[in-house]
Amino acid sequence: MSAAESDDRYAHLVIVLNYGWRVIECRHGTQWILQHRNRTETVARHAWRGRSYCRTKKALLRCCDEHAGQIDPAARKILMALPDRINPERLKISHIEATS
Protein backbone atom coordinates (compact mmCIF):
# COMPACT_ATOMS: atom_id res chain seq x y z
CA MET A 1 0.00 0.00 0.00
CA SER A 2 1.08 3.56 -0.69
CA ALA A 3 0.78 6.78 1.27
CA ALA A 4 0.68 8.90 -1.90
CA GLU A 5 -2.89 9.93 -2.76
CA SER A 6 -2.00 9.94 -6.48
CA ASP A 7 -0.81 6.32 -6.47
CA ASP A 8 -2.84 3.37 -7.80
CA ARG A 9 -2.06 1.52 -4.54
CA TYR A 10 -3.18 4.32 -2.17
CA ALA A 11 -4.16 2.79 1.16
CA HIS A 12 -7.45 4.68 1.72
CA LEU A 13 -9.34 3.86 -1.44
CA VAL A 14 -13.13 4.06 -0.98
CA ILE A 15 -14.30 2.87 -4.40
CA VAL A 16 -13.38 2.81 -8.08
CA LEU A 17 -16.31 4.32 -9.98
CA ASN A 18 -15.14 3.37 -13.48
CA TYR A 19 -11.85 3.18 -15.40
CA GLY A 20 -11.05 6.88 -15.08
CA TRP A 21 -12.59 7.87 -11.73
CA ARG A 22 -12.34 6.84 -8.09
CA VAL A 23 -13.07 8.11 -4.57
CA ILE A 24 -10.50 8.06 -1.78
CA GLU A 25 -10.41 9.26 1.80
CA CYS A 26 -7.71 11.89 2.28
CA ARG A 27 -4.69 10.92 4.38
CA HIS A 28 -6.06 12.87 7.38
CA GLY A 29 -9.54 11.36 7.12
CA THR A 30 -11.24 14.75 6.88
CA GLN A 31 -12.62 14.60 3.33
CA TRP A 32 -13.46 12.34 0.44
CA ILE A 33 -11.65 13.14 -2.79
CA LEU A 34 -13.10 12.43 -6.21
CA GLN A 35 -10.09 11.71 -8.41
CA HIS A 36 -9.59 11.21 -12.12
CA ARG A 37 -6.79 9.41 -13.90
CA ASN A 38 -4.62 11.82 -15.84
CA ARG A 39 -3.78 11.28 -19.48
CA THR A 40 -0.53 9.49 -20.30
CA GLU A 41 0.18 11.73 -23.28
CA THR A 42 0.49 14.75 -20.95
CA VAL A 43 2.75 13.20 -18.29
CA ALA A 44 5.28 10.42 -17.94
CA ARG A 45 2.92 8.06 -16.04
CA HIS A 46 -0.67 7.57 -15.03
CA ALA A 47 -1.46 9.26 -11.75
CA TRP A 48 -4.66 10.15 -9.96
CA ARG A 49 -5.51 13.85 -9.62
CA GLY A 50 -8.06 15.41 -7.29
CA ARG A 51 -11.16 16.88 -8.93
CA SER A 52 -13.51 17.49 -5.99
CA TYR A 53 -13.04 17.53 -2.22
CA CYS A 54 -16.14 16.72 -0.16
CA ARG A 55 -17.02 16.39 3.50
CA THR A 56 -20.64 15.33 2.98
CA LYS A 57 -22.11 12.39 1.09
CA LYS A 58 -24.57 14.73 -0.62
CA ALA A 59 -21.74 16.84 -2.08
CA LEU A 60 -19.76 13.74 -3.06
CA LEU A 61 -22.72 12.23 -4.91
CA ARG A 62 -23.36 15.50 -6.74
CA CYS A 63 -19.71 15.77 -7.81
CA CYS A 64 -19.60 12.14 -8.94
CA ASP A 65 -22.75 12.63 -11.01
CA GLU A 66 -21.43 15.86 -12.56
CA HIS A 67 -17.93 14.67 -13.42
CA ALA A 68 -17.42 10.90 -13.39
CA GLY A 69 -19.74 9.82 -16.19
CA GLN A 70 -21.18 6.29 -16.07
CA ILE A 71 -20.74 4.86 -12.56
CA ASP A 72 -20.69 1.11 -12.00
CA PRO A 73 -23.94 0.09 -10.21
CA ALA A 74 -22.01 -1.76 -7.49
CA ALA A 75 -19.91 1.36 -6.89
CA ARG A 76 -23.08 3.47 -6.65
CA LYS A 77 -24.37 1.16 -3.88
CA ILE A 78 -21.16 1.67 -1.92
CA LEU A 79 -21.39 5.45 -2.35
CA MET A 80 -24.97 5.37 -1.09
CA ALA A 81 -23.87 3.40 1.99
CA LEU A 82 -21.34 6.04 3.07
CA PRO A 83 -22.21 8.06 6.18
CA ASP A 84 -23.81 11.51 5.68
CA ARG A 85 -20.54 13.17 6.73
CA ILE A 86 -17.00 11.91 6.71
CA ASN A 87 -15.82 10.79 10.15
CA PRO A 88 -16.67 13.81 12.35
CA GLU A 89 -14.54 12.47 15.23
CA ARG A 90 -11.42 12.86 13.11
CA LEU A 91 -12.43 16.42 12.33
CA LYS A 92 -12.72 17.22 16.05
CA ILE A 93 -9.34 15.65 16.80
CA SER A 94 -7.68 17.52 13.91
CA HIS A 95 -9.17 20.80 15.13
CA ILE A 96 -7.97 20.19 18.69
CA GLU A 97 -4.45 19.33 17.47
CA ALA A 98 -4.35 22.42 15.24
CA THR A 99 -5.34 24.76 18.09
CA SER A 100 -3.09 23.21 20.74
C-alpha positions as CSV (number, residue, x, y, z in Angstrom):
1,M,0.0,0.0,0.0
2,S,1.1,3.6,-0.7
3,A,0.8,6.8,1.3
4,A,0.7,8.9,-1.9
5,E,-2.9,9.9,-2.8
6,S,-2.0,9.9,-6.5
7,D,-0.8,6.3,-6.5
8,D,-2.8,3.4,-7.8
9,R,-2.1,1.5,-4.5
10,Y,-3.2,4.3,-2.2
11,A,-4.2,2.8,1.2
12,H,-7.4,4.7,1.7
13,L,-9.3,3.9,-1.4
14,V,-13.1,4.1,-1.0
15,I,-14.3,2.9,-4.4
16,V,-13.4,2.8,-8.1
17,L,-16.3,4.3,-10.0
18,N,-15.1,3.4,-13.5
19,Y,-11.9,3.2,-15.4
20,G,-11.0,6.9,-15.1
21,W,-12.6,7.9,-11.7
22,R,-12.3,6.8,-8.1
23,V,-13.1,8.1,-4.6
24,I,-10.5,8.1,-1.8
25,E,-10.4,9.3,1.8
26,C,-7.7,11.9,2.3
27,R,-4.7,10.9,4.4
28,H,-6.1,12.9,7.4
29,G,-9.5,11.4,7.1
30,T,-11.2,14.8,6.9
31,Q,-12.6,14.6,3.3
32,W,-13.5,12.3,0.4
33,I,-11.7,13.1,-2.8
34,L,-13.1,12.4,-6.2
35,Q,-10.1,11.7,-8.4
36,H,-9.6,11.2,-12.1
37,R,-6.8,9.4,-13.9
38,N,-4.6,11.8,-15.8
39,R,-3.8,11.3,-19.5
40,T,-0.5,9.5,-20.3
41,E,0.2,11.7,-23.3
42,T,0.5,14.7,-21.0
43,V,2.7,13.2,-18.3
44,A,5.3,10.4,-17.9
45,R,2.9,8.1,-16.0
46,H,-0.7,7.6,-15.0
47,A,-1.5,9.3,-11.8
48,W,-4.7,10.1,-10.0
49,R,-5.5,13.8,-9.6
50,G,-8.1,15.4,-7.3
51,R,-11.2,16.9,-8.9
52,S,-13.5,17.5,-6.0
53,Y,-13.0,17.5,-2.2
54,C,-16.1,16.7,-0.2
55,R,-17.0,16.4,3.5
56,T,-20.6,15.3,3.0
57,K,-22.1,12.4,1.1
58,K,-24.6,14.7,-0.6
59,A,-21.7,16.8,-2.1
60,L,-19.8,13.7,-3.1
61,L,-22.7,12.2,-4.9
62,R,-23.4,15.5,-6.7
63,C,-19.7,15.8,-7.8
64,C,-19.6,12.1,-8.9
65,D,-22.7,12.6,-11.0
66,E,-21.4,15.9,-12.6
67,H,-17.9,14.7,-13.4
68,A,-17.4,10.9,-13.4
69,G,-19.7,9.8,-16.2
70,Q,-21.2,6.3,-16.1
71,I,-20.7,4.9,-12.6
72,D,-20.7,1.1,-12.0
73,P,-23.9,0.1,-10.2
74,A,-22.0,-1.8,-7.5
75,A,-19.9,1.4,-6.9
76,R,-23.1,3.5,-6.7
77,K,-24.4,1.2,-3.9
78,I,-21.2,1.7,-1.9
79,L,-21.4,5.5,-2.3
80,M,-25.0,5.4,-1.1
81,A,-23.9,3.4,2.0
82,L,-21.3,6.0,3.1
83,P,-22.2,8.1,6.2
84,D,-23.8,11.5,5.7
85,R,-20.5,13.2,6.7
86,I,-17.0,11.9,6.7
87,N,-15.8,10.8,10.1
88,P,-16.7,13.8,12.3
89,E,-14.5,12.5,15.2
90,R,-11.4,12.9,13.1
91,L,-12.4,16.4,12.3
92,K,-12.7,17.2,16.1
93,I,-9.3,15.6,16.8
94,S,-7.7,17.5,13.9
95,H,-9.2,20.8,15.1
96,I,-8.0,20.2,18.7
97,E,-4.5,19.3,17.5
98,A,-4.4,22.4,15.2
99,T,-5.3,24.8,18.1
100,S,-3.1,23.2,20.7
